[in-house]
Amino acid sequence: MLTIRTALVSSCLAVGFAAFSATSIAPPSNKAPQGSKNKPSPPEATARKLEYNRDIRPILVKHCFVCHGADKAALAKTGNMKLDTFEGATADRGGHAAIVPFKPDESFLLKRINPEIPEMRMPPPTADVPPLTDADKKTLRDWIAQGARYEIHWAFNPPKSHPIPLARNPKWRKNPIDGFVDARLAAAGLKPEPEADPITLIRRATLALTGLPPTPQEVNAFLSDKEPDAYSRLIDRLLASPRFGENQARYWLDAVRYADTHGLHIDNERAVYPYRDWVVRAFNQDLTYDKFTTWQLAGDLLSNPTDDQLIATGYVRMNPTTAEGGVIEAEFLAKNTMDRVDTTSTVFLGLTMGCTKCHDHKYDPLTMKDYYSMYAFLDSTEDTPLDGNLKLHQPVMKAPDPEQARKLRALRQQMDKLEAAASLEQAKAWAATSAPELPTTSAWEYSGPYVGKTFDEAHDTAFAPESPAGGAVWKVRDLKLDAGVGGLIGKDNAAGYARGTLRSRVATAVEAKVSSDDGIKVWVNGKLIHDNKVARALNQSVDTIKLPLQAGDNTILIKVSNGGGQDGLLFSFGDAQARRLSKLNELASKPALQPDERKDLITGYLELGPVSPSATEYRNAAAAYSAVDTAVPFTYVAREMKEPRKTFILKRGAYDQPGDEVTRAVPAVFGTLPPGAPKNRLGLAMWLTDPKNPLVARVIVNRIWQQHFGAGIVKTSEDFGTKGEWPSNPELLDTLAVKFVKDGWSIKKLTKLILTSEAYKQASTVSKAKLAKDPENLMVSRGPRFRLDAEVIRDTSLYVSGLLVEQQGGRGDKPYQPPGLWEIIAYPISDTARYVQDHGDALYRRSLYMFWKRTSPPPTMMLFDAPMREACVVRRSRTNTPTQALATLNETGFFEAARAMAARVMQSKHGDEARIAFAFRLATSRAPSPAELRVVKDYLAQERSRLSKNPQSAMDALEVGESLRDTNLPLTDLAAWQLVCNLILNLDETLTQH
């Protein structure tokens, strides 16, 4: 935000003004200032009809609203001179008004921007705001002369469908997009380009929808398909490919700042990749965007949520987190929630709501109250503000992929069938005689707490219970230690003791499980048998120990030393099977069993009882179930607190400066939640996906358009507010948004509509004259042409070389990267301190599946403009730098791909010209021109000659990368072809979508 300098403040109009209401944006009518005797007069003869949103608001936003807009604090320093509403601008200010509709000569605004005294100029020369140009001043004058009509910001009005203009070319009248594009071009005096050739079309569409180029076979099939709907069927095939979801997902992962690590301080790994894999599945299944939105924001709040609906709530947990020593939980609760609000407002609304965490928005009708009312929806999840540096930061869930879920269901059905057929009476008879004899325990006693100065002192000091002299005070407590007990000590840097008696019929060594929060010591009959000074949570790890018991009574003494926070103790004895048999023995003696008890008895009989065909089948199924279930990963999910936190406006965004309490609500400019919507994240999702919402459909339609044309209809896809760009074709955007909702929020239908338009199929050639009028192709005066994204560049090299391994999902891969990148910025205790490169297939999977460490993302992705995923990004930058060329020419993965491609070319074709043509077709989808063929042949001959004289140089080149080279191919010839393929992979045409 621009700052307001003292000189600017002193120069502002110092007269009073009525309080501003954020909902008062558009005037009911254009009327003269209150108290004025002048009646509106007919407008002056001016140029074209001016629109406030298109022509005027950008001028006022750029030059005026920083002081004379919605920010009440800034307004107070200007005498409350408001220019962002009709009422404010036309208010009577002692006989004059800033704007008098139809009367520019009586409008004080024009006097101040054209002052007779330079020091009175608005904006002041000392302001951090550029001066108005002569063209700006004339536009303002013409607008006032036309009546100074204000309008609500275009993006805050619900979209409406517009009549489709009749395109000049009959071929352009089949797709509704084309009429709007042609009308825009006609207004600018431009004509569209002819349709691109078929090879360009299949390459463009295949890269756009799958992130990979077409194969020569696919190109040939398309060229030989002469049916009128060949292109339409091509799009259908590409949309049905599983590659579509992989390609589409990367845009979404940028927006939600997906990463495989926490992102701050130690930056440990987090278990979250099932969310990424769900996003891929959702796009492939064409999950409707309203459900896609709802599941992510509030899948846990749906009735009987499915696994996928819960996995989707990983969206809420995607913000960077920390457990850095010295951080304040309340501060990071605020930071985490702010990040969620900022991301949600950008992703779904295209608004810069982050500006309002500290003050009212200076440009949009959004207030701090609006911000913290949205904040209230997102600050009542159960996850703690600090992540504990844990891979599994609760709440988490097991997240089977579809294949794992299918196997588990089938095995469970098989086991259920065998359980239903088993005899309960036989199970009881077996259990009644099969229980082992376990030691019995007396009631437990507790003594403590005993406080030390430090954790070490509390753990190491021999307090009264472990002293031979005794003197400890013991109290009998009902401690169910086998289930785990918390809150025994209740003090930091303190110890507590539990004491009991185990009676054994014979001398034996009994296995025991102990866990603690934090350190633990165990004595048996006065002898210390276990000592573990550790800082851990009760459920974090378990120690297995042996209890040396004598026949008769044995005294057990357990000490827990607590460093800080919660404390706890778990103690159980006997191996798992022995304890289970003992429980089954108890169930067998009960006259009546509950359903879950009956199930326990039957499953125990089938798993541990006598061998039989059904028992063997059951045990095999149970072992298979356990193996699949063990392989199922965990993932982060959202879970709502039982009682929501109270939310307050935070003054200047400071966590420790609470102001007025607020309740959950949407920004006032957009009204209220839909009728019947709950005041929680589900209600927020219902408001977002309400067809009346003015922004959500527009925003996603604009981003899909941006994917395929390189720029959105609204260029500032992250900002649909008043500081954002005016849409290049507002009627088209609104019509597409309405159609998107009517078509059931289908991303695939929208995508097909865009890609089958004649506007998209244009050739990307451009004349100098057209480039001058439409430099960024915002008017779509030609087909799209732009540098491919990082993932597509790397994946293309792997794909055309034959190295790409198309295995979906799973933990992130660690392919080649320069040594030391992780180590130089990492804490030694981090589990991502050292980069351990993967081998085998993991080196060659799609870039979507790279392990993403936030503090050190994959370097190749960074070189080609991928975001770091620390914050929401919905529009990547595009650059073309020498460093990028150095990477594609020399980086291990790219150079290895050139070798594999060379081997593929040599194995597939005979003769230099045929091989060069094949290499060109693999990389660019077309054959080389005679001139290109000649240049490449000369280069090939040059490299053959050089390498034949230096075989070691050839060997060095061929040994780059871990994939095996074909030793049947001549060494120097293969190395020469490797360099040729490296050249072709680096052609601008290979690296560009056009």
Disulfide bonds with the S-S distance in Angstrom:
none
